[in-house]
Amino acid sequence: FCNSPMKFCIFQCNFNEWKKDSSLFYKGIDSLLYLAEKLNIRIIPSLLTDNYVGEKDTVLADYVAHTIRRYGNDPRIQAWEIYTYPGTKEKNTGKLIKLLRLLFNYARFEFPNQPLTATPYVSVKDFSVGFDYTGALVHGHYNGWNYMVCKGGSTPELCNLIWRLSDVISFSCKQSAMESGWITSLAYRFGRPLICTEWSPPEEKDMAPPFIFLAKTNVF
């Protein structure tokens, strides 16, 4: 995802490649960062997904720590996405909570100059025709989490933990403007900068409104 004026791209890292040959893994990242610099784009490495949740927690934490240690002062990296969509495959929420706390703990002890984040696996209920979504979010109302949809091992509690642990709040946007605005407003409650790590509206006609909304609300 690239957004003006600050252009950045999410890069999905492969833990298995690091496990097999860390030197070759880092050479690949070095090449990517070199290309990003030429194109004037910053990179957000996405380090883990549920694909690797079967590994020992400490091994995953070491991978996160070693990678961040190597590039923690690299200006070509915009941020670190520690984990993308926890709960898509792993149904044990308790295991995910324990793992995420460990990963963020290991990452912070490397003292990177870039912010840390993770993207929760959540969406918003489709609004009924005529639903006043802006009025429903007026200060003093209690709407918010009640319209959130969590599947698999993802829960509102897990999403809340992820956003509390993060330096910048990450979310994905795959719905129309109204639903995208709802999750954005909820994410804003944490009082930190927002990053939309994935944006894919349901239909081509739905592309412009969410993009305009994200730009107006200063979501990167």
N, C-alpha and C positions, 0 to 999 in steps of 0.2 A: 504494500500500500504506500503510495506516495502522495504527499499533501503539500501544497504551496502556502507560504514561502519556504517552509522548512521541509525538504524532501528526505524521506527515509524509507527504507525497505526492511521488511521482516525476513530474516533468513532462518529457515528451519534446520537446526543442527542435528546430526545423526550420532547419538550416543554410541551405537555399535561400532561406528568408524573410529571413534576415540578409543574405545576399549580394545579394538584390534591393533591400531597403530596410531598413538597420539601424535607422533611427529608428523605423519602424513596428514592427519586431521587438521593440525595447526597450519600446515603449509597451505591447505585449501582455504582456510580462513584468511591467511595472509594475502593470498591471491585475490580473494573477494574484496578485502579492504583496499587493496591497491586499485582495483577497478572502481570501487565506490568513490575513492578520492578523485580519480580522473573524471568521473561523471558528476562530481559535487553532490553526492548522496551519502547520507549516513545510514549505518546498519543497526538494526535491533536483532541480535541473535536470540532465537528462541531455543532454549537448551533442552527442554524435556517435554514429553507428552505421556499419556497413559501407555504408549507402546513399550515403555521401559520400566513400568512399575513392578515388574517381576524381579528386577535386580535388587540386591541388598541396598537398603537406604543409605548406608555409609558410603557405598561405592558411587551411588548417584551424587551424593553430597561432595565427595572428593572430585568428581568430574566437574561439577559446578564451580567448586572453589579453585581448582587448577586452571580452568579456562578463564575465569574472571581475574585471577591473579596475573595471568599472562597479558591480558588486554585491558586491565582496569584503569589505565591512564591513556588509552588510545582515543584521541579526539574524533576518530572516524566512527566510533560506536556511540549511538545516541542513548541507548538504554539496554538493560538486560531483561529479557522476558524469561524468567526462571522456569515457568511451566505454562503450557498452553492447554486449555480446556481439561483440567482435572475432573474426572468423573465420567468421561465419555465411554470408557471401557471398564474402569475400576469401579465396582459398586460399593466397596468398603470405604465409606466416608471417613471413618475413624483412622484408617490407614493413611488416607490422603492428608488429613489434618496433621497427623504426626510427621509425615514426609515433608509437607510444605513448611512447617515450622523449622525442621532440620535444615532444609535447603536454604531458606532465607537466613538462618543463623550462620551457616557456613559462608554464604555469599557476603554477608555484612562484615565478617571478620577478615575479609580481604581488602576492605576499605576502598572500594572502587570509586572513581570520580563520577561514574555514570549512575543514574537512578536504577533501582530494582523494581520489577513489576511481575505480574502474572495475569493471564486472561481467564476469567471464570467461564464455565460452560452454562450459560444462562440465556434466556430470551424473555419476551414479554407476551402475555396473552393478546391475541388479536382483538382489537376493539370493535365493539358493535357499531353499526351505522348511527351517526348522530351523537356518539359518546363525546362529551366535553372533556377531553384529556387534559387540556391546560387548566381548566377550572378545577378539575379533580386534584391537581397538584398545588393549589393555592396554599400559602402558609397557614397552618392551623388545621388543615385536613390531615387525615391519617393514611391516605393512600400512598402506595409506593411498593413495598415488598409484596403486597397482596396480589399484584398483577405480574409478578415474576414467575417464570417457568423454569424449573430445574429438573433435569432428567438424569438417569443413571445414578452415579455416586455423588452428583452435585446437589447441594442443598443451599438454602438461603444462608445458613450458618457458615458453610464453607466459603461462599461468595463473600460474605462479610469479613471473614478471616483474611482472605486473599487481599481484599482492598485495604484492610487495616495494616497488613504487613508491607504493602507496596508504597514506594515513594511517589510514583505516578499511577493513576488509576487507568487500567486497560480494560477495554470491552470490545466485543465484536458487534457489527451492525449488519444484519441480514434481513431486516424487515422494512416496512414502509416508514415514512417520515414520522407518523404519529407514535408508533411503537418505539422507533429509534430515539425520538425525543424523550419518551418516558424513561428508558434505561439511562439516557444521558443525564437527565435531571436527578435520577437516583444516585448515579455515580458522583455527581457534583456535590452531594451532601458530605462527602469525605474531605472536601476542602483542599484538593490537590489537583495538579494539572491532569488533563485527560488525553489518552491516546486511543484511537480506534485502530486496533491491530488487524482487523479484517472487515471489509465493507463489500457486500454483495447483495444489492436489493433484489427482491423476488422477480421483478419484471423490469424491462428496459425503461418503461414509462415512469417507474418509481425512482430512477437514478437521480434526477435533479433535486427534488425536495430534500432528501436526507443530506446530500452533499452541501447544499446551501445552508441547511441547519447546522451541520458540523462546522462549517466555516464561520458562521455568525457567532457560534458559541465557543470559538477558539479551541476546538478539539483538533489535535494533531493527527 
